[in-house]
Amino acid sequence: MALAIHFHDRLQQPHAASLREETLRGFAATPKQVSPKFFYDRRGSELFEQICQQPEYYLTRTEERILADAAGDIREIAGPRSDLIELGSGASRKVRLLLEALHPASYLGIDISEDFLRSSTQRLAADYPWLEVHAACTDFSHELALPEDFASEHPLVFFPGSSIGNFTPEEAAALLRHLHDVLPVGGGLLIGVDLVKPRAVLEAAYNDRAQVTAAFNLNLLQRIGNELDSDIDPSRFAHHAFFNEAESRIEMHLVSRQAQDVTVEGRCFHFDAGESLHTENSYKYTLHSFAALADGAGFDCRAQWTDPRELFSVHYLQR
Ligand code: AVI
């Protein structure tokens, strides 16, 4: 039986074109860089799901625990919500806790990885037959345009996983301001935010022993090789992740193992031995610094939850 999913194709982004433009621009920049949003092709999304299960990557299981423990509080504070919108929905696992606690009439999953979005929303539609399921494949970092037939008076936006940390604090402030402006008065934002902690714990999370994070980082080069006209060879690069304390962020890089020339779409780029391609920042906040960011974006910070070790936090913000 075909499941009733409202897939909003018209919101789709021209992925191949933006990968091409942004790779050419990023490889020509000093230092070289590529946006982390390009990690998430089908393989990258699968690897990210595996990262979430690594013992060192405390973020996912800690957030799940916080949400499970706070489900009753969230229901009380957020009140009845007819519509739940999930940003960066991925495998849509954590949202199940909210669907069960809040029982909204409809769900809209928004993600940049189309294949993955289709399969995860199909699973949700199968498991929750009472739920109207929508899916939109879009890059919400530019603009969150809700589908026209998804009119929502009391939406709750769920932005889990500390994905806000992959934006610079200035970009994060602009994104929060944009979400604030898109939400109707009374609309809520439930957001997961990773916290500052000892370097060893942070660095282990991005250098897991099974090397899944390394494979995830290197897959970005594989994707460039698959989707663009390029001779890039991932085996000539090494994963490097460390905590930059002054900037309060984990940085991920791909370091050239040797001096080499790489061709992309007919253009040649030189990498020195040891030269790095910066692929991701993952900013870490304190409870206080994140509340200040949300407050600056115009939100009313109604509640914060954390775990006993204060590894991770979940915030309920209201417009
Ligand atoms: C999606 N995002 C919040 C992850 C993070 O922790 O910054 C992506 C990731 N990068 C390496 N491991 C996980």
Boltz pocket constraint, residues with backbone or C-beta under 6 A from the ligand:
constraints:
  - pocket:
      binder: B
      contacts: [[A, 51], [A, 59], [A, 161], [A, 162], [A, 163], [A, 164], [A, 165], [A, 166], [A, 205], [A, 206], [A, 213], [A, 280], [A, 281], [A, 282]]
      max_distance: 6.0
